[in-house]
Amino acid sequence: MISTRISRSSRSWTAALSAAVLSLATAPAARADQAPPAAESATTLFQNVRVFDGKHTTLSAPSNVLVTGNKIAQISTGAIAAPPGAKVIAGGGRTLMPGLIDAHWHAMLIRGTPTEILSGDAGYSNLLAGAEAHDTLMRGFTTVRDVGGPAFSLKHAIDQGVIDGPRIYPSGAMITITSGHGDFRQLTDLPRRAGQLTRVEELGGAAIADSPDEMRMRAREQLMQGASQIKVTAGGGVSSPFSPVDVATFTEPELRAAVEAAENWGTYVVAHAFTDETIRRSINAGVKVIEHGFLMHEDTAQLIAQKGVWLSLQPLPEALREGFPPGSVQREGADEVWPGIDRTYRLARKYKLKTAWGTDVLFSQALAQQQGAILASLARWYTPAEALIMATSTNAELLRLSGRRNPYPGALGVVEQGAYADLILVDGDPLTNLNLIADPARNFLVIMKDGKIYKDTLPN
């Protein structure tokens, strides 16, 4: 009797466990755009701070800012009583500003060599990316728009609090054509057999599409995984081995297929494009954001203004160009592109284009550490206030193009009541000294994201 009862109990327990395992195995995988868990209900009071709100060119009068949970609850020039248990930060007249936003980042493609990242050990690459995500946040970048790379799992881990890092707006794999910017195969990989995927495609770094139907499929695959926007490479690039800068890649019907797929999901397409032909072809297909554009002429800048298209620019540092070996095809492409950076920024100002800011750092931890300095280099064309507005509220406006695919639908890039509590306390006034942004280790005393303090070096 006893042995019979134990046997029946064992069978029941085994059946229940099997059912539970089966339910987990058949449950849908988490999408990258699913809402992150609610932030802890912590309360923080910043006292006696001068607020740069992300929109205006001057600081506020001495103010107090109350953060409850993950939102800014109150801003007042009058006293705010500290709620019970609140953490009080004595600002001492320092500047409180929004967390910075990088609109052209590659979270998975910073550390390691191209070979390690694009064809090597995925586990190792993810560990590198996690470490870099922490450092990105410690530089004051609380949000990034990732425009190419398998960042879905990294984003999910950050949102779940597994690791520290910025908010990520992921594009997933950059979609390219055979031999396009993003096709990192070698000639020995040709010819390609039907259904064959390269290692970089298996890893989710890039996707090759050579027809409108393939484009729809690849775009939908990224959307299925939680892409907040779709990235295509409409022309040649610098870093890829077989994509000359002057080449136009996708046809207009192929680009239109990507736009159709994205718009069906309520979001948009961003196109890597340097030349007039690639920019105009992208705009004709319905692309809403042009990345780079450094070889455009003045009439194309006028077209961008007329159509209300965004231009996402990057003040690429000279060290990035010099990082390509002399005589390499990459160095030749960089030498062709770099002279256009200054001209394009001047065209953007002349025609008042909707201009976003980003860095486009690739395969260099050392350059990533200069993320703030790259932002500060905008002083060549903009006042400190204009540069900081671009890297906060303007970039946040661009992110809202994702519509219902926006993984963080609250207000970003601003210090205002009801906005996400992504905040930096700066030791000084960055509206008069933009170089403060270039040294975050010294000058960013408090870094908060989603209401949680990740750095606090103020004396107690």
C-alpha positions in Angstrom: 0.0 0.0 0.0 2.7 2.4 1.0 4.8 1.7 -2.0 1.8 2.0 -4.3 0.9 5.4 -2.9 4.5 6.6 -3.3 4.5 5.4 -6.9 1.2 7.2 -7.7 2.5 10.3 -6.0 5.7 10.2 -8.0 3.9 9.8 -11.2 1.6 12.7 -10.4 4.6 14.9 -9.5 6.4 13.9 -12.7 3.4 14.6 -14.8 3.0 18.1 -13.2 6.6 18.9 -13.7 6.5 17.7 -17.3 3.5 19.9 -17.9 5.2 22.9 -16.4 8.4 22.4 -18.5 6.2 22.0 -21.6 4.4 25.2 -21.0 7.7 27.0 -20.6 9.2 25.4 -23.7 6.2 26.4 -25.8 5.8 29.9 -24.4 6.8 32.7 -26.9 10.3 34.1 -26.4 10.5 37.5 -24.9 10.5 40.3 -27.5 12.9 43.2 -27.2 10.2 45.8 -27.3 8.2 44.3 -24.3 7.8 46.7 -21.5 10.6 46.6 -18.9 9.6 45.8 -15.3 8.4 48.7 -13.2 11.2 50.6 -11.4 11.6 50.4 -7.7 9.4 52.9 -5.8 12.4 54.9 -4.6 12.2 58.6 -4.0 15.1 61.1 -4.6 15.1 64.8 -4.0 17.6 67.0 -5.8 18.0 70.2 -3.8 19.5 73.5 -5.1 20.2 72.7 -8.7 20.2 74.7 -11.9 18.2 72.8 -14.4 19.0 72.5 -18.1 15.7 71.1 -19.3 16.9 69.8 -22.7 14.9 72.4 -24.6 16.0 75.9 -23.6 19.4 77.6 -24.0 19.6 78.9 -20.4 19.6 77.3 -17.0 16.8 77.7 -14.5 16.9 79.6 -11.3 18.0 77.5 -8.3 15.4 74.7 -8.1 14.4 71.5 -6.4 13.5 68.3 -8.3 11.6 65.4 -6.8 11.8 61.9 -8.4 9.3 59.3 -7.5 9.7 55.8 -8.9 11.0 56.2 -12.4 9.4 59.6 -13.2 10.1 63.2 -12.3 7.3 64.1 -10.0 7.9 67.8 -9.2 10.1 70.7 -10.2 9.9 73.9 -8.1 12.0 77.0 -7.3 10.3 76.8 -3.9 11.1 74.3 -1.2 10.0 70.7 -1.6 9.6 68.7 1.6 11.5 65.4 1.4 9.1 62.5 1.7 9.9 59.9 4.4 12.8 57.7 3.3 13.7 59.8 0.4 17.4 60.2 -0.7 18.3 63.8 -0.6 21.1 65.1 -2.9 22.5 68.5 -2.1 23.2 69.9 -5.6 25.1 72.9 -4.4 24.0 75.0 -7.4 25.3 72.5 -9.9 23.6 71.7 -13.2 20.9 69.0 -13.4 20.4 67.9 -17.0 18.7 65.1 -19.0 20.6 61.9 -19.7 22.4 62.0 -23.1 21.1 60.2 -26.2 23.3 58.7 -28.9 21.2 58.3 -32.1 23.8 56.2 -34.0 25.3 53.6 -31.8 26.3 49.9 -32.3 26.1 48.4 -28.8 27.3 44.9 -30.0 30.1 46.1 -32.3 32.3 48.2 -30.0 34.7 45.9 -28.3 36.7 43.2 -30.1 37.9 42.9 -33.6 35.6 42.5 -36.6 36.5 38.9 -36.8 35.8 38.2 -33.2 32.4 40.0 -33.3 31.1 39.1 -36.7 32.3 35.5 -37.0 33.5 34.4 -33.6 32.1 33.3 -30.3 28.7 34.8 -29.7 28.8 34.2 -26.0 32.1 36.1 -25.7 30.8 39.0 -27.8 27.7 39.3 -25.6 29.9 39.5 -22.5 32.0 42.2 -24.1 28.8 44.1 -25.1 27.5 43.9 -21.6 30.7 45.4 -20.2 30.5 48.1 -22.7 26.9 48.8 -21.9 27.8 49.5 -18.3 30.6 51.9 -19.4 28.2 53.7 -21.9 25.8 54.4 -19.0 28.7 55.6 -16.8 29.5 58.2 -19.6 26.0 59.6 -19.0 24.4 58.1 -22.1 21.1 56.8 -20.7 19.6 56.0 -24.2 21.1 54.8 -27.5 19.5 54.1 -30.9 21.2 51.0 -32.1 21.4 51.0 -35.9 22.8 47.6 -36.6 23.7 44.6 -34.5 22.2 41.7 -32.5 21.3 43.9 -29.6 17.9 42.4 -28.7 19.2 40.1 -25.9 21.4 42.9 -24.5 18.4 45.2 -24.4 16.3 42.6 -22.6 19.0 42.0 -20.0 19.3 45.7 -19.3 15.6 46.2 -19.1 15.2 43.3 -16.7 18.0 44.7 -14.4 20.4 41.8 -15.1 23.1 44.2 -16.2 23.5 47.9 -16.2 23.3 49.9 -19.4 21.4 52.5 -21.4 17.9 52.2 -22.9 18.3 50.6 -26.3 16.2 51.3 -29.4 17.2 48.3 -31.5 17.2 47.9 -35.3 18.5 44.3 -35.2 20.4 43.2 -38.3 21.3 45.9 -40.8 19.8 44.8 -44.1 22.1 44.9 -47.1 22.5 43.5 -50.5 25.0 41.0 -51.8 28.4 43.0 -51.7 26.7 45.9 -49.9 27.7 47.7 -46.7 27.2 45.1 -44.1 28.1 42.1 -46.3 31.3 41.0 -44.6 31.8 37.8 -46.5 35.0 37.0 -48.3 35.3 36.1 -51.9 36.0 32.5 -50.9 32.3 32.4 -49.6 31.0 32.8 -53.2 28.9 31.7 -54.9 26.2 31.7 -52.3 23.8 28.7 -52.3 20.1 29.2 -51.9 19.2 29.1 -48.2 22.8 29.4 -47.0 23.4 31.9 -44.2 26.7 33.5 -43.4 28.0 33.5 -39.9 27.2 37.2 -39.4 23.6 36.5 -40.5 23.4 33.6 -38.1 24.6 36.0 -35.3 22.0 38.6 -36.3 24.5 41.3 -37.3 23.4 41.7 -40.8 20.9 40.3 -43.3 21.3 40.0 -47.0 18.3 40.7 -49.2 18.4 40.8 -53.0 14.8 41.3 -53.9 11.7 43.1 -52.6 10.3 39.9 -51.2 13.6 39.1 -49.4 13.6 42.6 -48.1 10.1 42.2 -46.6 11.1 38.9 -45.0 14.2 40.2 -43.4 12.5 43.4 -42.2 9.7 41.4 -40.7 12.2 39.1 -39.0 13.7 42.1 -37.2 10.2 43.4 -36.3 9.3 40.0 -34.9 12.2 40.2 -32.5 11.3 43.6 -31.3 13.0 46.1 -33.6 11.9 49.7 -32.9 13.0 50.7 -36.5 14.5 49.1 -39.5 18.0 49.8 -40.8 18.9 49.4 -44.4 22.2 50.2 -46.2 21.1 52.1 -49.3 24.7 52.7 -50.6 28.3 51.7 -50.1 30.2 52.3 -46.9 33.6 52.7 -45.4 34.1 49.7 -43.1 32.8 46.8 -45.4 35.4 45.2 -47.7 33.3 45.1 -51.0 31.0 48.2 -50.9 32.6 51.2 -52.6 31.3 54.5 -51.2 30.0 55.7 -54.5 27.8 52.6 -55.2 24.0 52.7 -55.0 22.8 49.3 -53.7 19.1 48.7 -53.1 16.7 49.5 -55.9 13.8 51.7 -55.1 11.3 48.8 -55.1 13.5 47.0 -52.6 13.7 50.1 -50.4 9.9 50.6 -50.7 9.4 47.0 -49.5 11.3 47.8 -46.3 9.3 51.0 -45.8 6.0 49.1 -46.4 6.9 46.4 -43.9 7.9 49.0 -41.3 4.9 51.2 -41.8 2.6 48.2 -41.4 4.1 47.9 -37.9 3.7 51.7 -37.3 7.4 52.5 -37.4 10.0 53.7 -39.9 13.2 52.9 -41.9 16.6 54.5 -41.5 19.0 54.4 -44.4 22.7 54.5 -44.5 23.4 56.8 -47.5 26.3 59.0 -48.5 25.6 60.1 -52.0 22.9 62.2 -53.7 21.7 59.1 -55.6 21.3 56.9 -52.5 19.7 59.7 -50.5 17.2 60.6 -53.2 16.3 57.0 -54.0 15.7 56.4 -50.2 13.5 59.5 -49.9 11.5 58.5 -53.0 10.9 55.1 -51.4 9.6 56.7 -48.1 12.6 56.5 -45.9 12.3 59.0 -43.0 15.8 59.1 -41.7 19.1 59.5 -43.6 22.3 58.5 -41.8 25.5 60.3 -42.8 24.8 62.0 -46.1 28.3 63.3 -46.2 28.6 63.4 -50.0 25.4 65.2 -50.7 25.2 68.4 -52.8 23.2 71.5 -51.9 20.1 70.6 -54.0 19.8 67.3 -52.1 19.9 69.2 -48.8 17.1 71.4 -50.1 15.1 68.2 -51.0 15.6 66.9 -47.4 14.3 70.1 -46.0 11.3 70.1 -48.4 10.3 66.6 -47.5 10.8 67.0 -43.8 13.2 64.0 -43.6 15.6 63.7 -40.7 19.3 63.8 -41.2 21.3 61.9 -38.6 24.8 63.2 -38.6 28.0 62.2 -36.8 31.1 64.4 -36.3 33.3 61.4 -37.0 36.7 61.9 -35.3 39.9 61.9 -37.3 41.2 59.0 -35.2 38.5 56.8 -36.7 39.7 57.5 -40.2 43.3 57.0 -39.2 42.4 53.7 -37.7 42.0 52.2 -41.1 45.4 50.9 -42.6 46.9 53.2 -45.2 46.3 51.8 -48.7 43.3 49.7 -47.6 39.9 50.0 -49.3 38.5 51.2 -46.0 41.1 54.0 -45.7 40.3 55.0 -49.3 36.6 55.2 -48.5 37.3 57.2 -45.3 39.5 59.6 -47.2 36.6 60.2 -49.6 34.0 60.7 -47.0 35.7 62.7 -44.3 36.0 66.0 -46.2 32.3 66.0 -46.6 31.6 66.1 -42.8 32.1 69.9 -42.4 30.2 70.7 -45.6 27.2 68.6 -44.6 27.0 70.1 -41.1 27.0 73.6 -42.7 24.2 72.5 -45.2 22.2 71.2 -42.3 22.4 74.5 -40.5 21.8 76.6 -43.7 18.6 74.8 -44.5 17.5 74.1 -40.9 17.3 70.4 -41.4 15.9 68.2 -38.6 19.3 67.1 -37.4 20.1 64.2 -35.0 23.5 63.5 -33.4 25.3 60.2 -33.0 28.8 58.7 -32.9 29.0 55.6 -35.1 31.9 54.1 -33.2 32.9 50.6 -34.5 35.4 48.1 -33.2 37.2 50.4 -30.8 36.8 50.6 -27.0 39.2 53.5 -27.0 37.0 55.6 -29.3 33.9 54.6 -27.4 35.5 56.1 -24.3 35.6 59.4 -26.3 31.8 59.4 -26.7 31.4 62.6 -24.7 34.3 64.2 -26.5 32.8 63.4 -29.8 29.6 65.2 -28.7 31.7 68.2 -27.5 33.3 68.4 -30.9 30.0 69.8 -32.2 31.3 73.1 -30.9 32.8 73.5 -34.4 29.3 74.2 -35.7 26.9 74.8 -32.7 26.8 76.6 -29.4 27.0 74.4 -26.3 23.3 74.8 -25.8 22.5 73.8 -29.4 24.7 70.8 -29.2 23.1 69.6 -25.9 19.6 70.2 -27.1 20.4 68.0 -30.1 21.8 65.2 -27.9 18.7 65.3 -25.6 15.3 66.5 -26.6 16.0 66.6 -30.4 17.2 63.0 -30.4 14.3 62.0 -28.2 12.0 63.5 -30.9 13.6 61.3 -33.5 13.1 58.2 -31.2 9.3 58.9 -31.1 9.1 58.1 -34.8 8.9 54.5 -33.7 5.3 55.1 -32.7 3.8 52.0 -31.0 7.0 50.1 -31.5 8.6 52.6 -29.0 9.8 50.4 -26.1 10.0 53.4 -23.8 6.9 55.5 -24.6 7.4 58.1 -21.9 9.1 61.5 -22.3 12.9 61.2 -22.8 15.6 63.9 -23.2 13.9 66.5 -21.0 13.7 67.5 -17.4 10.0 68.2 -16.9 7.2 66.8 -14.7 6.1 63.4 -15.8 9.3 62.6 -17.8 11.5 59.6 -17.3 14.0 60.3 -14.5 17.1 59.9 -16.6 19.3 62.6 -15.1 22.9 63.8 -14.8 24.2 66.1 -12.1 27.2 68.0 -13.7 29.9 69.8 -11.7 29.7 73.0 -13.6 27.7 74.7 -16.4 27.9 72.7 -19.7 25.9 75.5 -21.4 29.0 77.7 -21.1 31.7 74.9 -21.1 30.7 72.0 -23.4 34.0 70.3 -22.7 32.6 69.3 -19.3 30.8 66.6 -21.3 34.1 65.2 -22.6 35.2 64.1 -19.1 32.3 62.3 -17.5 34.4 60.5 -14.9 35.4 63.8 -13.4 32.4 66.0 -14.1 29.3 63.8 -13.9 28.8 63.4 -10.1 25.4 61.7 -10.2 24.0 59.5 -13.0 20.4 58.3 -12.8 18.4 56.2 -15.2 14.8 55.3 -14.8 14.8 56.7 -11.3 17.7 54.5 -10.1 21.1 56.0 -9.1 24.0 54.3 -10.9 26.7 56.8 -9.8 27.0 59.1 -6.9 30.3 60.6 -6.0 29.1 63.6 -4.0 30.6 63.8 -0.5 28.1 62.6 2.2 
